[in-house]
Amino acid sequence: MRSMRSSLVKGIASLSAVLMLGACSSEIPVPEPKAGQYEAPIVPEARFAKITSEASTTLAAADEAKDADQLAERFEDPFVHDRRARYQLSKVMGDAYTLPSVELDSELNVIHAGSGFPRTAMTLAEPTESSNLRQLTIWSQDNPRVNYKVWAQVPIFADASAPALKQTFSNDAGHTAAKEGTYSGEPAQIMAAYAQYQQDREQGDIAFSADDPLYTQLGSFVDSLKSNVGDFGEVKIAFSAPENAYRGVSTEDGGLLLVSQLLYTVTVTKTNEDATIELGGEIGALASGESDGVLEVGDTEAVAHYSSVVAFYVPPSGADDQTVKVLGASVPALFQIDK
């Protein structure tokens, strides 16, 4: 029988550009840091400026060498996990791959979730020449004997808005000390609920702001894959939330700015034995080790693993509107191919 072919052009199987974050739309205020009046800062400004400077130097060296192991002193997962994946793609794809920029400003106001450990702190950077979106950086310190490290950085959607952040000066470890029922959804359950929302493509028990850019773009990506594969194969996407992979800082209205990691897999299965299905873009490059390589889906399925970090505003339980707002998301990182 004559062989049938469904070839996916380069870029169709790439998620590096899946987040078209609306940078050109009108900007609405997002969570602006608003420090409280306390006798002494949790971390003095000069010290945090030094921490940020050291992190910037560390990142520059790691980016130059494309070596994630060099990040260990000032960065941790999920940032290191995703940066390692991006380095790998950069090595393979060369100029065809753009490494997402990271903005670390030593002069930013730092907002802490609490003085207890593990500590969480956040900064919000205004748009720059290299990034036309605001960047929310999440810092973490597990105990007094280890460095503050960058846990993640999340671009904020251009039209996102939420109450100002609130500095907490206490012995509490931020949101982890909040009593059950404090927010419209429990912090540990927010990402699992969002993953289910992405999976089912409909709202569940926890309501999220409808059709956020990540939700929309991932849906379009899968639809595009399905269209190209056609009757020759099947495309599925599955979402999950790693346990305890979240950080949070309080907001002035009693809510929470929560940042959490989302994992998902895209699976392509050939259902017509006479068909040839080829995946290009990032998937083809990572699978083949060549910039313009392709992955041919054989008798077994091909599975691409991705990670993204998402920022949410979670209202207090007594708010009139209990909708959890999706404020931003990092560009998805392709970190593994099963074939």
Protein Blocks (a to p, Z undefined) as FASTA:
>chain_A
ZZddddddehjlpcklmpcghlmbccdddddddddddfbdfbdfklmmmmmmmmmmmmmm
mmmnopaklmmmmgccfklmmmmmmmmmmmmnmmmpccddddddfkbccddfbjbdcddd
dddddddfklccdcddddddfbfkbccddfbdcdddfkbccddddddddfbehjllpceh
kambdfklmmmmmmmmmmnopacfbdcdehifklmmmmmmmmmmmmmnmmmbccdddddd
dehiacddddfkopacdddddddddddddfbfkbccddehjllmmmnopakbccdddfbd
cddddddddddddddfkbmblcdcdfbdcddddfbdcZZ
